[in-house]
Amino acid sequence: MIVLEREAPLRSVSWLHLREGRLLSVRTRGNDTFYLPGGKYEPGETARQALSRELSEELGLAVPAAELSEAFVIHDVAHGKNGRRLHMTCFTGGPQDISPVPGREIAEYAWFDRQEARERCAPAHSQVVDRLIAQGRMPG
């Protein structure tokens, strides 16, 4: 039997990209829930390197690791991972004017306001939205 409380948290990175008060979100194939663009680390990667790679693979975006700035860390339960804890480092930066092209496992992307995010996105997404609202970066 696996004791989930002792299992290491799932470490991931995500990109916070806003357009007109809406947060960029992605949906993987075969899933109804939206997440923030990003994903898990590969061996030897820094957080910025992992996010730069994930953005290229998921959305065809060239976002150099050096242009990414850590915004904050979210701790929550990882959606769909049987109670495993999540440690998600969120970043801003990179180009403002983007034209994402869904790739790899991404079925689609969307821009969500606060209400849409709460209805259609993973639980950690709500924490991100709350933080962005508190910082005055997203309308409440």
N, C-alpha and C positions, 0 to 999 in steps of 0.2 A: 504494500500500500504506500502511495506517495503522500507525504505530508506537505501540502501546498504552502503552508506558512513558512517552511524552511527553504523552499525553492527560491533561487535567486530571482529577483525581479526581471521581467522582460525589458531590456534596454533598447530604446528606439530614439530616433530623431525625427523631427517634423519641421515643416516650413510654414511660417505664418505670412501669407501673402494676401493683402487686402486690396480690393478695388471698389471704390465708391461705397465703403462701409460694409462690404460683403467679403467673407472669408473663403478663399479657394479650398475646395474639398474634392476628394477623389473616391470613386467606388470601384472595388475590385470585381472582376467577373464572377458571377454566381452569388453575389452578396447584395443585399438591399441597403446595407448601412454604409454611410460615407465616413471617411477618415481624413486626416490631414495628410498632404503629400509627404512622403518620407518612408522610413522603414527601419530595418534592423542593421546593425553593424556587420561587416565582414571582418574576418581575422586581420588584425594589424591596422585597421582604419581608425582615424580619429573621428569624432562626432561630425565635424565639418566635412571631412572627406566622404563619410558615409552618406550624408545628406546630398552632397554634390552628385555622387554616383546615383543615388535613388532618384533624384529629380531628372537626371538624364534618362535613366531607364524607364521611369514611369510616365514622364511628360515630354520627353525630348528637349528639355531645357538645359542650356549650358550656364550653370551657375557656379563660378569658381569658388572653391572652399574658402579662399581668402576674403571673399566678399560677404561671407555669412557671419552674423553676430548673434551670440547667444542672448535670448530674450528672457527665458525662465524655464524652470523644470516643473513638470506635472507628475504627481504621484496619484495613481488611481488603480482600479482593477482593469486588467487588459480585456477588452471586449472579445468574447468568443474563446477565451483561453482557460476556462474552468476555474476561475477565481485567482489565477496567477496575477501577481502585482505588476504594475507597469511603472517604469521610470522613463519618461519621455522628455528629452531635451528639445526645446523649441527655439528656432532661429528665425531671424529676419535678415533682410539684405538681398543682394542680387538685383537683377534688372526689374524695373517697375512695369514696363510695357512688355507683356509676354503673350505668346500664342501657343498654349500647350497643345500637344498632340498625344493623346492617350497611347501608351505602348505597354509592352510586357503584360502584366496582369490587370491593367487598368481598363475598365469598361467605359467609364465616362468621368468627366469632371464637372463641377458646378460651383457657383458663387453663392454662398448662403448668408442671409442676415441672421440676427440673433434667434428669432422664432423658428425659422427653417432649420437652423443648425440643431436646435433642441429636439426637433421632431424627427430628423432624418440621419443624425450623426451619432457616432460612438460616444459613450459617457465621458471620456476624457476630453472630448471636443467641447463639451459644455463648460468644463473648467477653464479651457483656453479662452472661450468666448467671454466668460466672466472676467478673466484677467484683462483681456483687451478692452472691455467696457470700462473697468476700473481705471485703466491707464488713459482713457479718453481716446483710444485708437479705433473704437468701434461704437456705433450708436447703441444706446441702451433701449 
